[in-house]
Amino acid sequence: MPLLLIPLLLLALLAVMLLSIPLMIFQRYRFGTARRRARAWVISINIYGVAFSTIIFLVSAAVSNVWIPNAFSYAAVGFVCGCFLGMIGLAATRWEMRPQQLHYTPSRLLVLSLTILIIARLFYGFWLGWESWNSTARDASWLAGSGAEGSMGAGAVVLGYYLVYWVGVRRKLARSLRKIAQ
């Protein structure tokens, strides 16, 4: 009887994880569109964190190019597209100057679009990976046909967006603080 509890416990844990994904996505969207005060230390942590993640991601994509054809090129193109989206996001952000403070509210449409892009690519990647795994011959690699390069491109879009966005928020904060000091 105790051995039967282990698979049931693992199944219950998997069910909880799967059922919590929609809630986590909703919370991520809500947080991503909330009005926030621009704080230099928070922005700096975000810039350095995203920059570090981007470097690791692009190096991983370059290494993955051995097993996944075009992985690095998809990641590079996705990163550049994300950078352009970041510029659009900065232009669409609502800025509010208060005495000694800067508040910003990101564009709901852009955050929703990025969220939907990642969700759609995640599910499509799972489906494509499953199909590739089931239809690939025993001696061939299923990873090459799994669509992983597209998923890497979608991930790079998000990294490019947030890197440019946080650098832009930092510049806007610095400019607004200089105006206040004058």
Backbone as a chain_set.jsonl record, in Angstrom:
{"seq": "MPLLLIPLLLLALLAVMLLSIPLMIFQRYRFGTARRRARAWVISINIYGVAFSTIIFLVSAAVSNVWIPNAFSYAAVGFVCGCFLGMIGLAATRWEMRPQQLHYTPSRLLVLSLTILIIARLFYGFWLGWESWNSTARDASWLAGSGAEGSMGAGAVVLGYYLVYWVGVRRKLARSLRKIAQ", "coords": {"N": [[0.805, -1.207, 0.0], [1.935, 1.385, 0.803], [3.76, 1.827, -1.31], [2.098, 2.337, -3.415], [1.18, 4.827, -2.842], [3.165, 6.632, -3.522], [3.276, 6.987, -6.448], [0.696, 8.084, -6.7], [0.903, 10.386, -5.166], [2.843, 11.781, -6.633], [1.388, 12.108, -9.008], [-0.7, 13.726, -8.063], [0.77, 15.985, -7.339], [1.701, 16.778, -9.871], [-0.774, 17.377, -11.059], [-1.591, 19.565, -9.502], [0.417, 21.379, -10.193], [-0.086, 21.684, -12.961], [-2.67, 22.744, -12.905], [-2.19, 25.135, -11.659], [-0.85, 26.695, -13.462], [-2.457, 28.394, -15.259], [-3.272, 30.329, -13.364], [-0.808, 31.392, -12.558], [0.014, 32.552, -14.967], [-1.954, 34.5, -15.323], [-1.437, 36.095, -13.055], [1.134, 36.953, -13.689], [0.624, 38.528, -15.917], [-0.984, 40.484, -14.726], [0.827, 41.645, -12.89], [2.719, 42.538, -14.701], [1.445, 44.658, -15.953], [0.94, 46.534, -14.068], [0.85, 49.707, -12.354], [3.829, 51.268, -11.446], [6.362, 52.515, -9.243], [9.316, 54.045, -10.321], [12.302, 52.873, -9.334], [15.685, 53.272, -8.792], [17.485, 51.264, -7.885], [16.034, 48.887, -8.142], [15.58, 48.844, -10.867], [18.215, 48.672, -11.779], [18.977, 46.13, -10.814], [17.222, 44.578, -12.343], [18.152, 45.169, -14.949], [20.818, 44.158, -14.896], [20.282, 41.482, -14.274], [18.682, 40.608, -16.468], [20.493, 41.105, -18.542], [22.578, 39.341, -17.886], [21.161, 36.912, -18.078], [20.55, 37.004, -20.794], [23.087, 36.806, -21.992], [23.881, 34.23, -21.123], [21.812, 32.776, -22.304], [22.188, 33.252, -25.098], [24.738, 32.159, -25.464], [24.146, 29.518, -24.8], [22.358, 28.967, -26.877], [24.125, 29.111, -29.026], [25.775, 26.933, -28.472], [23.865, 24.933, -28.572], [23.37, 24.847, -31.223], [24.775, 22.812, -32.368], [23.249, 20.482, -32.08], [20.692, 21.303, -32.663], [19.702, 22.538, -35.548], [20.101, 25.867, -36.762], [19.531, 27.11, -34.322], [20.911, 29.196, -33.004], [20.671, 31.294, -34.872], [17.883, 31.697, -34.946], [17.525, 32.492, -32.295], [19.043, 34.849, -32.259], [17.704, 36.468, -34.153], [15.204, 36.576, -32.905], [15.959, 37.947, -30.579], [16.703, 40.468, -31.596], [14.238, 41.283, -32.674], [12.807, 41.391, -30.283], [14.156, 43.513, -29.066], [13.339, 45.66, -30.69], [10.598, 45.557, -30.093], [10.79, 46.26, -27.418], [11.507, 48.961, -27.63], [9.165, 49.932, -28.766], [7.482, 49.324, -26.657], [8.471, 51.086, -24.691], [7.738, 53.526, -25.843], [4.988, 53.248, -25.726], [4.457, 53.21, -23.048], [2.952, 54.598, -20.156], [3.867, 57.485, -18.536], [4.296, 59.069, -15.405], [4.988, 61.953, -13.719], [5.793, 62.827, -10.49], [6.377, 64.862, -7.573], [9.742, 64.443, -6.98], [9.522, 61.795, -7.833], [8.99, 59.121, -10.181], [6.54, 57.478, -11.938], [5.418, 54.61, -13.727], [3.458, 52.929, -16.194], [3.247, 50.029, -17.878], [2.394, 49.15, -21.309], [-0.657, 47.583, -21.722], [-1.576, 46.082, -23.899], [0.779, 45.325, -25.236], [2.116, 43.814, -23.274], [0.231, 41.768, -22.938], [0.316, 40.685, -25.518], [2.963, 39.681, -25.631], [2.786, 37.788, -23.58], [0.851, 36.015, -24.608], [2.223, 35.189, -26.899], [4.356, 33.71, -25.775], [2.949, 31.691, -24.38], [1.552, 30.446, -26.493], [3.708, 29.572, -28.07], [4.952, 27.858, -26.297], [3.037, 25.776, -25.911], [2.791, 24.949, -28.586], [5.402, 24.135, -29.038], [5.599, 21.96, -27.23], [3.713, 20.235, -28.421], [4.828, 19.896, -31.009], [7.295, 18.775, -30.316], [6.423, 16.367, -29.156], [5.204, 15.129, -31.375], [7.441, 14.915, -33.059], [9.077, 13.277, -31.523], [7.607, 10.913, -31.463], [7.563, 10.213, -34.169], [10.128, 9.93, -35.138], [12.877, 8.038, -36.342], [14.611, 5.339, -34.667], [17.449, 5.626, -34.645], [17.859, 8.298, -35.199], [17.911, 11.799, -34.278], [15.412, 13.173, -32.355], [15.272, 15.726, -31.464], [16.179, 17.58, -33.33], [14.037, 17.97, -35.061], [12.118, 19.018, -33.445], [11.27, 21.618, -33.179], [12.516, 23.269, -31.419], [14.177, 25.393, -31.95], [12.473, 27.473, -32.689], [11.192, 27.923, -30.275], [13.345, 28.847, -28.829], [13.771, 31.204, -30.177], [11.409, 32.597, -29.518], [11.771, 32.859, -26.772], [14.019, 34.5, -26.808], [12.906, 36.824, -27.832], [11.464, 37.794, -25.652], [13.579, 38.258, -23.834], [15.059, 40.225, -25.232], [13.139, 42.254, -25.377], [12.703, 42.933, -22.619], [15.293, 43.695, -21.833], [15.868, 46.022, -23.373], [13.671, 47.518, -22.566], [14.036, 47.894, -19.748], [16.475, 49.268, -19.727], [15.65, 51.576, -21.027], [13.737, 52.542, -19.175], [15.442, 53.135, -17.089], [16.991, 55.201, -18.23], [14.976, 57.117, -18.628], [14.253, 57.625, -15.98], [16.667, 58.723, -15.014], [16.789, 61.058, -16.584], [14.481, 62.37, -15.692], [15.109, 62.814, -13.009], [17.257, 64.548, -13.308], [15.908, 66.768, -14.338], [14.37, 67.477, -12.146], [16.355, 68.209, -10.351], [17.279, 70.558, -11.442]], "CA": [[0.0, 0.0, 0.0], [2.722, 2.611, 0.784], [4.36, 2.033, -2.623], [1.062, 2.881, -4.282], [0.995, 6.236, -2.512], [4.189, 7.452, -4.173], [2.802, 7.467, -7.758], [-0.476, 8.943, -6.526], [1.398, 11.665, -4.68], [3.459, 12.44, -7.78], [0.306, 12.497, -9.903], [-1.384, 14.858, -7.438], [1.672, 17.128, -7.466], [1.647, 17.177, -11.274], [-2.08, 18.0, -11.283], [-1.57, 20.893, -8.88], [1.271, 22.227, -11.015], [-0.778, 21.985, -14.215], [-3.816, 23.603, -12.633], [-1.749, 26.456, -11.199], [-0.25, 27.443, -14.569], [-3.277, 29.549, -15.67], [-3.231, 31.362, -12.327], [0.502, 32.047, -12.631], [0.027, 33.388, -16.169], [-2.795, 35.657, -15.028], [-0.713, 36.941, -12.107], [2.253, 37.552, -14.415], [0.05, 39.604, -16.729], [-1.402, 41.55, -13.808], [2.018, 42.326, -12.394], [3.388, 43.18, -15.829], [0.731, 45.855, -16.39], [0.642, 47.365, -12.898], [1.537, 50.989, -12.218], [4.92, 51.103, -10.493], [7.301, 53.615, -9.053], [10.65, 53.74, -10.84], [13.344, 52.923, -8.314], [16.952, 53.021, -9.482], [18.107, 49.999, -7.484], [15.248, 47.796, -8.729], [15.844, 48.867, -12.304], [19.58, 48.163, -11.981], [18.938, 44.671, -10.624], [16.567, 44.007, -13.519], [19.039, 45.287, -16.114], [21.92, 43.205, -14.776], [19.728, 40.127, -14.335], [18.285, 40.291, -17.844], [21.711, 41.065, -19.356], [23.244, 38.073, -17.577], [20.335, 35.855, -18.67], [20.69, 37.086, -22.246], [24.397, 36.258, -22.351], [23.808, 32.777, -20.92], [20.883, 32.239, -23.3], [22.786, 33.265, -26.429], [25.817, 31.163, -25.458], [23.472, 28.21, -24.856], [21.836, 28.797, -28.239], [25.26, 28.827, -29.901], [26.188, 25.552, -28.206], [22.77, 24.068, -29.025], [23.406, 24.81, -32.679], [25.347, 21.521, -32.764], [22.174, 19.482, -32.114], [19.471, 21.914, -33.194], [20.097, 23.448, -36.625], [19.572, 27.238, -36.766], [19.12, 27.551, -32.987], [21.483, 30.51, -32.71], [20.115, 32.322, -35.761], [16.532, 31.989, -34.459], [17.667, 33.24, -31.05], [19.535, 36.19, -32.583], [16.608, 37.212, -34.788], [14.225, 36.824, -31.851], [16.48, 38.979, -29.688], [16.603, 41.752, -32.295], [12.805, 41.624, -32.701], [12.458, 41.78, -28.92], [14.696, 44.858, -28.832], [12.414, 46.601, -31.335], [9.38, 45.584, -29.281], [11.108, 47.023, -26.214], [11.409, 50.379, -27.982], [7.732, 50.217, -28.902], [6.95, 49.294, -25.298], [8.824, 52.345, -24.019], [6.913, 54.592, -26.418], [3.593, 53.032, -25.326], [4.352, 53.261, -21.588], [2.425, 55.845, -19.596], [4.79, 58.017, -17.536], [3.701, 60.068, -14.519], [5.96, 62.623, -12.864], [5.351, 63.378, -9.213], [7.552, 65.471, -6.94], [10.822, 63.522, -6.628], [9.162, 60.414, -8.177], [8.536, 58.795, -11.525], [5.738, 56.259, -11.994], [5.199, 54.165, -15.103], [2.508, 51.85, -16.408], [3.508, 49.433, -19.201], [1.273, 48.959, -22.222], [-1.375, 46.316, -21.502], [-1.652, 45.335, -25.156], [2.08, 44.736, -25.526], [2.37, 42.756, -22.281], [-0.662, 40.667, -23.286], [0.832, 40.062, -26.738], [4.135, 38.881, -25.272], [2.322, 36.644, -22.786], [0.202, 35.077, -25.534], [3.281, 34.627, -27.739], [5.085, 32.691, -25.023], [2.045, 30.568, -24.115], [1.311, 29.733, -27.745], [4.932, 28.897, -28.487], [5.184, 26.774, -25.351], [2.157, 24.659, -26.251], [3.168, 24.466, -29.912], [6.668, 23.42, -28.872], [5.297, 20.652, -26.632], [3.045, 19.402, -29.421], [5.794, 19.569, -32.055], [8.261, 17.846, -29.722], [5.76, 15.07, -29.015], [5.07, 14.565, -32.713], [8.777, 14.572, -33.538], [9.562, 12.152, -30.722], [6.871, 9.721, -31.872], [7.728, 9.857, -35.576], [11.541, 9.847, -35.51], [13.472, 6.695, -36.308], [15.384, 5.069, -33.449], [18.831, 6.078, -34.706], [17.893, 9.726, -35.502], [17.638, 12.686, -33.148], [14.095, 13.802, -32.406], [15.422, 17.115, -31.057], [16.367, 18.428, -34.505], [12.735, 18.269, -35.652], [11.157, 19.314, -32.383], [10.865, 23.023, -33.172], [13.151, 23.943, -30.29], [14.76, 26.66, -32.394], [11.412, 28.478, -32.609], [11.0, 28.246, -28.861], [14.479, 29.687, -28.432], [13.505, 32.522, -30.752], [10.371, 33.249, -28.707], [12.401, 33.247, -25.507], [14.906, 35.628, -27.08], [12.052, 38.007, -27.985], [11.182, 38.289, -24.302], [14.817, 38.806, -23.269], [15.353, 41.48, -25.92], [12.143, 43.246, -24.958], [12.937, 43.409, -21.258], [16.576, 44.378, -21.733], [15.692, 47.378, -23.896], [12.668, 48.214, -21.751], [14.609, 48.327, -18.473], [17.466, 50.312, -20.008], [14.87, 52.778, -21.317], [13.166, 53.054, -17.92], [16.572, 53.717, -16.351], [17.31, 56.486, -18.863], [13.873, 58.042, -18.35], [14.376, 58.005, -14.574], [17.819, 59.624, -14.89], [16.397, 62.349, -17.158], [13.489, 63.042, -14.827], [15.806, 63.27, -11.804], [18.026, 65.738, -13.688], [14.959, 67.884, -14.45], [13.978, 67.861, -10.785], [17.507, 68.855, -9.714], [17.52, 71.898, -12.019]], "C": [[0.85, 1.274, 0.0], [3.392, 2.875, -0.559], [3.36, 2.622, -3.613], [0.846, 4.374, -4.023], [1.992, 7.139, -3.24], [3.74, 7.895, -5.565], [1.572, 8.372, -7.638], [-0.075, 10.332, -6.04], [2.06, 12.457, -5.807], [2.418, 12.918, -8.786], [-0.456, 13.702, -9.352], [-0.532, 16.128, -7.541], [1.676, 17.659, -8.895], [0.331, 17.885, -11.588], [-2.132, 19.405, -10.69], [-0.726, 21.857, -9.71], [0.561, 22.633, -12.309], [-1.962, 22.919, -14.008], [-3.399, 25.003, -12.185], [-1.143, 27.294, -12.33], [-1.149, 28.596, -15.041], [-3.28, 30.681, -14.634], [-1.9, 32.112, -12.366], [0.59, 32.964, -13.845], [-0.792, 34.647, -15.946], [-2.082, 36.619, -14.089], [0.458, 37.638, -12.792], [1.761, 38.707, -15.281], [-0.342, 40.785, -15.835], [-0.22, 42.345, -13.288], [2.718, 43.096, -13.506], [2.725, 44.455, -16.296], [0.412, 46.796, -15.239], [1.427, 48.677, -12.947], [2.59, 50.827, -11.129], [5.746, 52.371, -10.389], [8.67, 53.167, -9.576], [11.664, 53.951, -9.726], [14.648, 52.477, -8.961], [17.538, 51.662, -9.127], [17.358, 48.805, -8.059], [15.525, 47.699, -10.226], [17.232, 48.302, -12.592], [19.646, 46.653, -11.818], [18.307, 43.998, -11.834], [17.467, 44.056, -14.747], [20.146, 44.245, -16.041], [21.428, 41.76, -14.859], [19.356, 39.716, -15.746], [19.515, 40.225, -18.747], [22.469, 39.76, -19.134], [22.478, 36.9, -18.202], [20.474, 35.832, -20.187], [22.014, 36.487, -22.699], [24.379, 34.735, -22.239], [22.927, 32.139, -21.998], [21.522, 32.174, -24.681], [23.968, 32.297, -26.526], [25.224, 29.759, -25.545], [22.904, 27.941, -26.243], [22.961, 28.479, -29.209], [25.744, 27.392, -29.719], [25.128, 24.575, -28.725], [22.728, 23.939, -30.538], [23.995, 23.501, -33.207], [24.242, 20.496, -32.961], [20.894, 20.007, -32.751], [19.878, 22.902, -34.279], [19.372, 24.794, -36.52], [19.142, 27.751, -35.397], [19.653, 28.949, -32.699], [20.888, 31.591, -33.601], [18.684, 32.687, -35.349], [16.596, 32.835, -33.188], [18.123, 34.674, -31.331], [18.443, 37.051, -33.22], [15.518, 37.535, -33.76], [14.668, 37.924, -30.905], [16.36, 40.36, -30.32], [15.135, 42.204, -32.366], [12.33, 42.066, -31.321], [12.97, 43.166, -28.574], [13.797, 45.919, -29.475], [11.096, 46.686, -30.564], [9.6, 46.361, -27.99], [11.029, 48.521, -26.464], [9.952, 50.803, -28.139], [7.082, 50.248, -27.529], [7.265, 50.558, -24.528], [7.971, 53.497, -24.533], [5.462, 54.471, -25.957], [3.386, 53.091, -23.809], [3.82, 54.622, -21.158], [3.337, 56.271, -18.448], [4.077, 59.08, -16.721], [4.789, 60.633, -13.615], [5.26, 63.159, -11.623], [6.561, 64.069, -8.585], [8.536, 64.395, -6.455], [10.533, 62.059, -6.992], [8.777, 60.313, -9.65], [7.767, 57.479, -11.432], [5.535, 55.893, -13.461], [4.203, 53.008, -15.104], [2.759, 51.284, -17.804], [2.225, 49.246, -20.006], [0.628, 47.585, -21.994], [-1.384, 45.45, -22.757], [-0.323, 44.641, -25.461], [2.417, 43.608, -24.552], [1.489, 41.543, -22.579], [-0.16, 39.939, -24.536], [2.047, 39.19, -26.45], [3.738, 37.635, -24.484], [1.693, 35.594, -23.689], [1.23, 34.419, -26.447], [3.999, 33.486, -27.011], [4.202, 31.473, -24.755], [1.829, 29.748, -25.388], [2.544, 28.96, -28.187], [5.251, 27.724, -27.572], [4.329, 25.564, -25.696], [2.491, 24.076, -27.627], [4.472, 23.666, -29.841], [6.471, 22.046, -28.254], [4.677, 19.722, -27.658], [4.027, 18.961, -30.499], [6.851, 18.584, -31.55], [7.682, 16.451, -29.582], [5.64, 14.38, -30.369], [6.425, 14.111, -33.262], [9.323, 13.347, -32.816], [8.9, 10.843, -31.165], [7.174, 9.287, -33.303], [9.185, 9.698, -36.017], [12.036, 8.414, -35.394], [14.374, 6.55, -35.082], [16.792, 5.643, -33.48], [18.963, 7.576, -35.012], [17.563, 10.535, -34.247], [16.274, 13.344, -33.325], [14.198, 15.291, -32.108], [15.549, 18.053, -32.261], [15.037, 18.807, -35.149], [11.692, 18.695, -34.643], [10.673, 20.75, -32.372], [11.476, 23.808, -32.033], [13.755, 25.282, -30.696], [13.728, 27.785, -32.365], [11.13, 28.888, -31.179], [12.138, 29.118, -28.349], [14.302, 31.098, -28.984], [12.468, 33.288, -29.952], [10.935, 33.687, -27.354], [13.316, 34.446, -25.679], [14.118, 36.92, -27.296], [11.791, 38.623, -26.612], [12.435, 38.913, -23.68], [15.181, 40.144, -23.914], [14.409, 42.59, -25.494], [12.491, 43.813, -23.587], [14.281, 44.099, -21.099], [16.451, 45.825, -22.207], [14.717, 48.166, -23.032], [13.285, 48.735, -20.454], [15.685, 49.376, -18.663], [16.749, 51.63, -20.297], [14.245, 53.382, -20.072], [14.26, 53.731, -17.101], [16.943, 55.088, -16.921], [16.232, 57.529, -18.576], [13.935, 58.522, -16.9], [15.525, 58.986, -14.391], [17.486, 61.015, -15.439], [15.426, 63.091, -16.255], [14.14, 63.529, -13.537], [16.673, 64.488, -12.104], [17.122, 66.949, -13.811], [14.564, 68.389, -13.075], [15.107, 68.644, -10.116], [17.743, 70.271, -10.244], [16.645, 72.933, -11.443]], "O": [[0.522, 2.194, -0.748], [3.58, 4.036, -0.925], [3.746, 3.329, -4.545], [0.378, 5.096, -4.903], [1.679, 8.292, -3.538], [3.811, 9.089, -5.856], [1.431, 9.326, -8.403], [-0.653, 11.334, -6.46], [1.858, 13.666, -5.92], [2.547, 14.005, -9.35], [-0.816, 14.603, -10.109], [-1.054, 17.212, -7.8], [1.658, 18.872, -9.102], [0.322, 18.885, -12.306], [-2.66, 20.326, -11.312], [-1.104, 23.011, -9.907], [0.605, 23.799, -12.703], [-2.226, 23.786, -14.841], [-4.172, 25.952, -12.317], [-0.946, 28.496, -12.157], [-0.641, 29.705, -15.213], [-3.29, 31.857, -14.998], [-1.873, 33.334, -12.221], [1.18, 34.042, -13.763], [-0.376, 35.739, -16.334], [-2.117, 37.83, -14.303], [0.74, 38.8, -12.498], [2.414, 39.747, -15.364], [-0.061, 41.939, -16.157], [-0.258, 43.574, -13.248], [3.249, 44.183, -13.276], [3.362, 45.265, -16.97], [-0.321, 47.767, -15.427], [2.521, 48.743, -13.508], [2.307, 50.324, -10.042], [5.815, 53.18, -11.315], [9.118, 52.053, -9.304], [11.855, 55.066, -9.241], [14.705, 51.427, -9.602], [18.045, 50.972, -10.01], [17.981, 47.809, -8.428], [15.683, 46.608, -10.774], [17.407, 47.538, -13.541], [20.304, 45.972, -12.605], [18.795, 42.969, -12.3], [17.536, 43.087, -15.504], [20.389, 43.527, -17.011], [22.094, 40.911, -15.453], [19.673, 38.608, -16.178], [19.576, 39.372, -19.633], [22.946, 39.145, -20.089], [23.084, 36.002, -18.787], [20.512, 34.762, -20.794], [22.059, 35.744, -23.679], [24.813, 34.035, -23.154], [23.264, 31.085, -22.536], [21.413, 31.157, -25.365], [24.171, 31.68, -27.572], [25.735, 28.909, -26.274], [22.962, 26.812, -26.73], [22.784, 27.669, -30.119], [26.083, 26.716, -30.69], [25.462, 23.515, -29.255], [22.112, 23.014, -31.069], [23.747, 23.122, -34.352], [24.29, 19.715, -33.911], [20.109, 19.242, -33.311], [20.352, 23.995, -33.968], [18.178, 24.845, -36.226], [18.438, 28.759, -35.329], [18.915, 29.799, -32.2], [20.628, 32.698, -33.131], [18.31, 33.858, -35.398], [15.821, 33.776, -33.022], [17.635, 35.611, -30.7], [18.279, 38.219, -32.868], [14.976, 38.64, -33.751], [13.856, 38.742, -30.475], [15.959, 41.316, -29.656], [14.834, 43.376, -32.142], [11.543, 43.005, -31.203], [12.299, 43.918, -27.867], [13.527, 46.956, -28.869], [10.542, 47.774, -30.403], [8.693, 47.048, -27.519], [10.544, 49.27, -25.616], [9.555, 51.884, -27.705], [6.231, 51.095, -27.26], [6.419, 51.058, -23.787], [7.532, 54.346, -23.757], [4.776, 55.483, -25.81], [2.249, 53.027, -23.341], [4.185, 55.656, -21.717], [3.553, 55.512, -17.504], [3.339, 59.898, -17.269], [5.426, 59.907, -12.853], [4.252, 63.86, -11.717], [7.682, 63.861, -9.05], [8.195, 63.551, -5.626], [11.229, 61.166, -6.508], [8.31, 61.27, -10.268], [8.279, 56.488, -10.911], [5.488, 56.767, -14.327], [4.12, 52.226, -14.157], [2.517, 51.962, -18.802], [1.126, 49.192, -19.455], [1.3, 46.556, -22.067], [-1.219, 44.233, -22.683], [-0.311, 43.49, -25.897], [2.941, 42.57, -24.956], [1.954, 40.407, -22.482], [-0.208, 38.71, -24.6], [2.15, 38.079, -26.969], [4.29, 36.556, -24.698], [1.977, 34.405, -23.547], [1.128, 33.228, -26.741], [4.218, 32.42, -27.586], [4.662, 30.339, -24.891], [1.91, 28.52, -25.369], [2.436, 27.816, -28.631], [5.768, 26.704, -28.028], [4.838, 24.445, -25.767], [2.475, 22.859, -27.811], [4.618, 22.642, -30.509], [7.09, 21.073, -28.687], [5.062, 18.557, -27.761], [4.061, 17.786, -30.865], [7.252, 17.671, -32.272], [8.362, 15.461, -29.855], [5.936, 13.192, -30.497], [6.529, 13.04, -33.86], [9.955, 12.485, -33.427], [9.55, 9.8, -31.232], [7.053, 8.104, -33.62], [9.438, 9.361, -37.173], [11.666, 7.68, -34.478], [14.841, 7.546, -34.531], [17.289, 6.102, -32.451], [20.085, 8.079, -35.077], [17.007, 10.011, -33.282], [16.02, 13.996, -34.338], [13.296, 16.048, -32.465], [15.079, 19.19, -32.215], [14.933, 19.885, -35.734], [10.502, 18.73, -34.956], [9.751, 21.078, -31.625], [11.006, 24.899, -31.71], [13.836, 26.202, -29.882], [14.066, 28.926, -32.051], [10.862, 30.057, -30.899], [11.924, 30.017, -27.536], [14.65, 32.075, -28.32], [12.617, 34.489, -29.726], [10.607, 34.764, -26.857], [13.387, 35.311, -24.806], [14.611, 38.001, -26.975], [11.891, 39.838, -26.442], [12.359, 39.979, -23.068], [15.565, 41.086, -23.221], [14.829, 43.727, -25.278], [12.565, 45.029, -23.412], [14.395, 45.018, -20.288], [16.882, 46.747, -21.515], [14.922, 49.356, -22.794], [13.08, 49.895, -20.098], [15.804, 50.288, -17.845], [17.199, 52.688, -19.856], [14.222, 54.603, -19.922], [14.03, 54.776, -16.492], [17.181, 56.03, -16.165], [16.542, 58.69, -18.311], [13.695, 59.698, -16.625], [15.375, 59.982, -13.684], [17.849, 62.027, -14.84], [15.538, 64.303, -16.076], [13.747, 64.574, -13.02], [16.814, 65.369, -11.256], [17.517, 68.051, -13.431], [14.438, 69.595, -12.865], [14.858, 69.617, -9.405], [18.347, 71.093, -9.556], [16.733, 74.099, -11.827]]}, "num_chains": 1, "name": "protein.A"}
